[in-house]
């Protein structure tokens, strides 16, 4: 039972994009993604403690991933996110070493398990169904 929305959570951690003309469309797309994810979570009827824990997991994920990166890669990541790339795309374009990729993969899997652990069985099922529905609607 793997939930595949951790990349979305990580994407939400990106800082707000400055209003530059070339970035307006990217900012709009990121805002749409955040709204869709917020809607999914809203549909789950999360408790306040679940919401707080999700925020903590998001912050931990960002910090853990940044620990794996060199300072140059951190700067490149920030620039890529500011230009509208998703977290996943930005990480893929950083020329990560195999050990860095492995560490980041482990971090993401660990955080995914943490997220699963805070959701009830009903919430996990509902989230899976809604994500499937959204994937089908994109095709």
Secondary structure, DSSP 8 states (H G I E B T S, - for coil): -----HHHHHHHTS------GGGHHHHHHHHHHHHHHHHHHHHTT--HHHHHHHHHHHHHHHHHHHHHS-HHHHHHHHHHHHTT--HHHHHHTT---HHHHHHHHHHHHHHHHHHHHHS-HHHHHHHHHHHHHHHHHH-
